[in-house]
């Protein structure tokens, strides 16, 4: 119990010692906030361009009909 009281007293002492630093940080943040509010608004980026579309695939040619196709090539091709 005595250890907790000593710890609390130590924290209070350090808190008092750090109070000037805390006030300085508060003043700096106030100055920065005022400077930031005085700045003009930044320009917005333009909207993105419409992406280019790909062309549709071309229609394929129809396969030759049975009457126009010659089976003579089957003998020439070894596989």
C-alpha positions in Angstrom: 0.0 0.0 0.0 2.8 2.3 0.9 4.4 1.5 -2.5 1.3 2.7 -4.3 1.2 6.0 -2.4 4.9 6.6 -3.1 4.2 5.9 -6.8 1.2 8.3 -6.9 3.3 11.0 -5.2 6.0 10.5 -7.8 3.6 10.7 -10.7 2.2 13.9 -9.3 5.6 15.4 -8.9 6.6 14.5 -12.5 3.2 15.9 -13.7 4.0 19.2 -12.1 7.5 19.2 -13.6 6.1 18.5 -17.0 3.4 21.1 -16.9 5.4 23.9 -18.5 6.3 21.5 -21.4 2.6 20.6 -21.7 1.7 24.3 -21.9 4.3 24.9 -24.5 3.1 22.1 -26.7 -0.5 23.4 -26.4 0.6 26.9 -27.5 2.5 25.5 -30.4 -0.5 23.4 -31.6 -2.7 26.5 -31.3 -0.4 28.6 -33.4 -0.1 25.7 -36.0 -3.9 25.4 -36.0 -4.4 29.1 -36.7 -1.8 29.0 -39.5 -3.5 26.0 -41.0 -6.9 27.6 -41.0 -5.5 30.8 -42.6 -4.1 28.8 -45.6 -6.2 28.8 -48.8 -7.9 25.6 -49.7 -5.8 23.3 -51.8 -7.0 22.7 -55.4 -8.9 19.5 -55.9 -7.6 16.9 -58.4 -9.5 16.8 -61.6 -11.9 13.8 -62.0 -10.3 10.7 -63.5 -10.4 10.4 -67.3 -12.8 7.8 -68.7 -10.8 4.7 -69.5 -10.5 3.7 -73.1 -12.6 0.7 -74.1 -11.1 -2.2 -75.9 -12.5 -3.0 -79.3 -14.8 -6.0 -79.6 -13.1 -9.1 -81.1 -13.6 -9.5 -84.8 -15.9 -12.2 -86.0 -14.2 -15.4 -87.0 -14.5 -16.8 -90.5 -16.7 -19.8 -90.9 -15.0 -23.2 -91.4 -15.1 -24.6 -94.9 -18.0 -26.8 -95.7 -17.6 -30.5 -96.3 -18.0 -30.0 -100.1 -15.1 -27.5 -100.5 -12.6 -29.3 -98.3 -10.2 -31.7 -99.9 -8.9 -34.7 -98.0 -5.9 -34.9 -100.2 -3.8 -33.0 -97.6 -4.3 -35.8 -95.1 -1.8 -38.0 -97.0 0.8 -35.2 -97.2 0.9 -34.4 -93.5 2.8 -37.1 -91.6 1.0 -36.7 -88.3 
